[in-house]
Amino acid sequence: MSSTTQLQINQTIGTENNLETILIDLNIKAHKKTSTFDHLLIDAIESALSKLGNANKQALYTHLEHRFGLNKQAIPQNIEYFTNALEYLFGESALLIEIQILAALHRKVPLFRFHLNQPALSFLSYLEHFRQYCN
């Protein structure tokens, strides 16, 4: 996509007024836009997994990619699959990682409020509402 904008600048130099026209040409290449939600979620996952240590975090990403075919950038589109992979790898302890991810999201977007419609917090439900809030 290309756009041209014309601006006029009025300069006074001494007693003389100069009117100068400037053309600004913007060339915007079409590319796949990553949503705000995607960026925030990936950053929150990074933050949560960093608590495991950098080597363990990288090992987990490698394991997710090789064993489950899930790379870091694909997680926001495959949240349920990511959650299942965490539960497979960590059992009930996956909840601790999920809580850390939710806490990191809350630190990044403190104005987001999630109201429970059920007795227990659901990681997937929270993220779905968060996605709607971001988009």
N, C-alpha and C positions, 0 to 999 in steps of 0.2 A: 504494500500500500504506500502511496506517495501523497504528500500534502505540501502545498506551498502557501506561505503566509506572507503578507506584505505589511510592513510597518513603516510609519513615517516618524522620523525623529526631528524635532525642532530644536536647533541649537542657536544660542545667541553668543556670538563672538564679538566682543566690543559693542559696537552699535549696529552690527549687521546680523540679520536673522537668516539662518540657513535651514532649508527644509531638505532633509535627505531621506530617500526611500531605500529601505533595506528589504531584500527578499530572503526569506528563510525557507529552505527546501528540506523537508523531513522525509527520509526514506525509512519506512518501518517494515522490516521483514516479518512476514507471517511465520510464526512458530507456535509450537504447542505451549500454551500458557499453563504453568503449574499454578494451581490454586493456592490461595492463602492457607486454606485448611491443610493441604498437602505439606507445605513448608512448615507450618506450626507443628503438625503431627510428627514429621521426620525429626525436627529439632527436639521435640519432647522425648521421642524414643531415644535419640542420641544422648540426651541428658540423663534419662533413666538408666540406660545401659552403661553409661560412663561410670556409674557407681560400682559396677562390677570390675572396673579396671579396664584400661585400654586394650590390653592383650585379650582379655576375656570377651570384651565387646566385639572386637574384630573376629575372634573365633566364632562367636555366635552368628554374626552376619555371614561369615563364610559357610557355616553349617546350614543356615536358613536358605542360602542360595544353592548349595550343592545337594542337600537332602530334600528340600521342599520346593526348589525352583523359585524362590522368592528373594529378589534383591531389595535393597533398602528403598529405592525409589518406587517400587511397586506396592509397598505396604499400604499406603493410603487407599488404594483401590481394592485391596484384598485384606481388609481388617479382620474379618472372621477367620480367614485362613491363617493369618499371622497369629491370632489369638489361639487357635487350635494348635499351631506349631509350638508356641510357648508352653501351652498346657502339656503337650506331649513331652517336651524336653524337661520341664521343671515341675510337672505335677501341680499340686495345689500352691506351690511357691510362685507360680506364674502370677498369682493374684498380687503378690508384692511388687512385681515389675509393673503390672497394670496400674496399681495405685501410684507408683512413682511417675508413670507416664501422665496420668490424670493430674497429679500435683504439678508437674512441669507445665502442662497446658494451662492450668489455672494461674500459675505465676505469669505466664505470657499474656493471658487475656483474662484479667481479674473481673471484668465486667460481665462475663458470661455466667449465667445462673442456670443450673439444671434442677428442675423440680421433679422429684421422684413420683411416679404414678404407681409404683409397686413397692413392696416392703424392702427389697434389697437393690443396691446399686448394680447396674449392669454396665460393664465396660463398653459393650457394643452399642447399647442404647445411648449412653453418654456421648460417645463419639459421633453417632448419627445426629444427635441434636446439636453437637458442636459444629459438625459439617454444615448443617442448615444455618446456623448462626453466622458462620464465616462467609458463606456464599450468598 
